[in-house]
Amino acid sequence: KNGFLIILIDFLGYVDFSSEVTAALRVTDGALVVVDAVSGVCVQTETVLSQALAERIKPVLFMNKMDRALLELQLDQDTLYDTFRKIVENINAIITIYGAAGGPERMDGPVEGTVGFGSGLHGWAFSLKQFADTYTKKDKAKCDKYIQKLWGDHFFDGQGKWSKKAGEGWTRCFCKLILD
């Protein structure tokens, strides 16, 4: 009985609509920032995000078009991970630069659950938590630790061993356990 009402407002990426964006932001509680996983953060994304931050709106990031990066451009897994990491860093830098007093200081990242990945075209999406739940059979204590290993400098050798250092035969956990 206690549900949520979610109203999606799609902002056009044109400068001509800046006043409409500001007006719409004043009635929202959050922002889903959709970024092309191949192109990265564009200039107009930065503009709209800065307007959202001025209204003290906390953003959540969704990296769209993963299908394009994997199938069409056939980016290798390490390049794709680096692209995702740079997008998260760019969004956090924008938040640091434009964040208003009392607003969000940063978005954080995939480990904190504020980043999603997916393909709007093919209708699928995921977060690190969803993969961690699958691998740990929803054991909360194990899941929280597993999420930490799915992002950043955590490597897996395929034999069940984990490391924080890359080496011969070691693959980044995000690449091995999610992109494979």
Buried (B, 14 or more C-beta within 10 A) or exposed (E): EEEEEEEEEEBEEEEEBBEEBBEBBEEEEEBEBBBBBBEBBEEBBBBBBBBBBBBEBBBBBBBBBBBBBBEEEEBEBBEBBEBBBEBBEBBBEBBEEBBEEEBBEBBBBBBEEBBBBBBEEEEEBEBBBBBBBEBBEEEEEBBEEBBEBBBBEBBBBEEEEEEEEEEEEBBBBBBBBBBE
